[in-house]
Amino acid sequence: MAKMKDTLLKKRGRYNTSGLVEAQFEAGSRSRVLKNLLGIKKKNEMDRIEAEALKRTVDTIIRWYDVNHRFNAEDICHIQKIWLGDIYEWAGKYRQVNLSVRDFTFAAASQIPRLMDEYEDGPLRRHTPCNFKSIDRLIKSLAEVHTELLIYPFREGNGRVARILATLMAYQAGIPLLDFRTIRGKGRQKYIAAVRAGMDRNYLPMEMIFRTVLRRTLSGA
């Protein structure tokens, strides 16, 4: 399995990068905001804009894919492009920079196309279309597809793209938009542990995460 990490919970500015515009930060941002099409320099402002764009993206694309659609790597790139295309020029494209955090190095950028092909032929083919009637089957599908996508194919927003994909898959099964608030706060460490377990293809911790997400989603709490 490709190396991966929790991109939902990362903080900007922690990564070592090399080469190309993807590695550049906006002048005057103190290396906290990636170079962008809007010239934004403040992290709080960029966080807000990305969040607003994410909500619009989900509201839009939730209607694009029917219950019989099998997702592929191109769909995932398209999702990222729709979300971040007005913000970053590299949106929707696989990263061209190599990334590391502390003593952890992600899969080399040159390997991303091959890894995404394997992802398409593996988890996406096995688990989509995700129009399963059994909650247990749905949870297993969401857990594996979500965990395996965290190979970090993009320069930014990988975790949130993974959440969008999970939401679209659940929607195919007749589930409302997923409520991921359970992975915040106290749930953060459990999510990190689930991602780490998934590196060894142990999906049970992530299944527990999604079981809690679905419980909260369906209860409307």
C-alpha positions in Angstrom: 0.0 0.0 0.0 1.2 3.5 -0.8 2.4 5.6 2.0 -0.3 7.9 3.3 -1.2 10.2 6.1 -4.0 12.2 7.6 -4.5 15.1 5.3 -7.7 16.2 6.9 -5.9 17.2 10.1 -2.6 18.6 8.8 -1.4 22.1 9.4 -0.1 24.1 6.5 3.6 25.0 6.7 4.8 21.7 8.0 5.8 20.2 4.7 9.1 20.2 3.0 8.7 20.5 -0.8 10.9 20.8 -3.9 10.4 22.3 -7.3 7.6 24.0 -9.4 5.0 26.5 -8.5 3.2 24.0 -6.2 6.1 24.5 -3.8 5.8 28.2 -3.7 4.1 30.3 -1.0 2.4 33.6 -1.5 4.8 36.5 -1.0 4.1 38.1 2.4 2.3 35.1 3.8 5.2 34.0 6.0 5.1 30.6 4.2 1.6 29.9 5.5 -0.4 30.3 2.3 0.4 28.6 -1.0 0.8 30.7 -4.0 -2.7 31.3 -5.4 -4.7 32.9 -8.1 -6.4 35.4 -5.7 -3.2 36.8 -4.2 -4.4 35.9 -0.7 -1.8 36.2 2.0 -3.7 35.5 5.2 -4.2 31.9 6.3 -7.6 32.6 8.0 -8.9 34.2 4.8 -7.7 31.3 2.7 -9.2 28.8 5.1 -12.6 30.6 4.8 -12.5 30.8 1.0 -11.5 27.1 0.7 -14.3 26.1 3.1 -16.9 28.2 1.2 -15.8 26.7 -2.1 -15.9 23.2 -0.7 -19.5 23.6 0.4 -20.5 25.0 -3.0 -18.7 22.1 -4.7 -20.6 19.4 -2.6 -23.9 21.2 -3.2 -23.2 21.1 -7.0 -21.7 17.7 -7.7 -24.0 15.7 -5.4 -26.4 15.8 -8.4 -23.9 14.8 -11.0 -23.4 11.1 -10.2 -26.3 8.6 -10.2 -26.5 5.4 -8.1 -25.0 3.3 -10.8 -21.9 5.4 -11.4 -18.5 3.8 -10.9 -16.0 6.4 -9.7 -12.6 6.6 -11.3 -9.4 8.5 -11.0 -10.5 11.1 -13.4 -13.6 11.8 -11.3 -11.4 12.5 -8.3 -9.2 14.9 -10.3 -12.4 16.6 -11.5 -13.7 17.0 -7.9 -10.5 18.7 -6.9 -10.6 20.9 -10.0 -14.2 22.1 -9.3 -13.4 22.8 -5.7 -10.0 24.6 -6.0 -9.8 25.6 -9.7 -10.5 29.3 -9.0 -7.9 29.3 -6.2 -4.8 27.3 -7.4 -3.6 26.9 -11.0 -2.6 23.3 -10.3 -6.0 22.2 -9.1 -7.2 18.9 -10.5 -3.7 17.8 -11.4 -1.5 15.2 -9.6 1.2 16.8 -7.6 4.6 17.3 -9.2 6.4 18.0 -6.0 7.8 15.4 -3.5 6.6 16.0 0.0 7.7 15.0 3.5 6.8 15.8 7.0 9.3 15.3 9.8 10.8 11.8 9.2 7.9 10.7 6.9 8.2 10.8 3.1 5.2 10.4 1.0 5.1 8.4 -2.3 7.3 10.1 -4.9 5.3 12.4 -7.2 6.5 10.3 -10.2 4.6 7.3 -8.8 1.2 9.1 -8.3 -0.2 8.2 -11.8 0.6 4.5 -11.3 -0.8 4.5 -7.8 -4.0 6.2 -8.8 -4.4 3.7 -11.7 -4.1 0.9 -9.0 -6.6 2.7 -6.8 -9.1 2.9 -9.7 -8.6 -0.8 -10.6 -8.7 -1.8 -6.9 -10.8 -0.1 -4.3 -12.9 2.0 -6.6 -13.8 -1.0 -8.8 -14.6 -3.1 -5.8 -16.7 -0.6 -3.9 -18.4 1.6 -6.5 -21.1 2.1 -7.4 -21.8 2.1 -3.7 -25.5 1.4 -3.9 -25.4 -1.3 -1.2 -28.4 -1.9 1.0 -26.5 -3.2 4.0 -25.0 -0.6 6.4 -22.2 -3.0 7.2 -21.3 -3.3 3.5 -21.5 0.4 3.1 -19.2 1.0 6.0 -16.6 -1.4 4.8 -16.6 0.2 1.4 -16.3 3.7 2.8 -13.5 2.7 5.1 -11.3 1.1 2.5 -11.9 3.7 -0.3 -11.3 6.5 2.1 -8.1 5.1 3.6 -6.6 4.1 0.3 -7.1 7.5 -1.2 -4.9 9.0 1.4 -1.8 8.4 -0.8 -1.7 12.1 -1.2 -2.2 12.5 -4.9 -2.6 16.3 -4.8 -0.6 19.2 -3.5 -3.4 20.4 -1.2 -6.8 19.2 0.0 -6.4 15.5 -0.2 -8.4 14.8 3.0 -11.2 17.0 2.0 -11.4 15.4 -1.5 -11.5 12.0 0.3 -14.4 13.3 2.4 -16.3 14.5 -0.7 -15.8 11.1 -2.3 -17.1 9.3 0.8 -20.1 11.6 0.8 -20.9 10.9 -2.9 -20.6 7.1 -2.2 -22.9 7.3 0.8 -25.4 9.3 -1.3 -25.5 6.5 -3.8 -26.6 4.3 -0.9 -29.4 6.7 0.0 -27.6 8.3 2.9 -27.8 12.1 3.5 -24.7 14.3 3.3 -22.2 12.9 5.8 -21.6 14.7 9.0 -17.8 14.5 9.7 -17.8 16.5 12.9 -17.1 13.4 14.9 -13.5 13.4 13.7 -12.8 16.8 15.2 -11.8 17.6 18.7 -11.7 14.5 20.8 -12.2 12.3 17.7 -9.0 13.6 16.1 -6.6 11.1 17.7 -8.9 8.2 16.9 -9.0 9.3 13.2 -5.2 9.6 13.1 -4.9 6.1 14.6 -7.3 4.7 12.0 -5.3 6.2 9.2 -2.1 4.7 10.6 -3.8 1.3 10.9 -4.9 1.5 7.3 -1.3 1.8 6.3 -1.1 -2.0 7.1 -4.5 -2.6 5.4 -6.2 -2.9 8.8 -9.5 -1.1 8.0 -11.3 -2.0 11.2 -10.5 1.3 13.0 -11.6 3.3 10.0 -14.8 1.3 9.9 -15.5 2.3 13.5 -14.9 5.9 12.4 -17.4 5.7 9.6 -19.9 3.8 11.8 -19.9 6.8 14.1 -20.1 9.3 11.2 -23.1 7.4 9.8 -24.8 7.2 13.2 -24.5 11.0 13.7 -25.6 11.7 10.1 -28.7 9.5 10.4 -29.6 10.8 13.8 -29.3 14.4 12.7 -27.7 15.3 16.0 
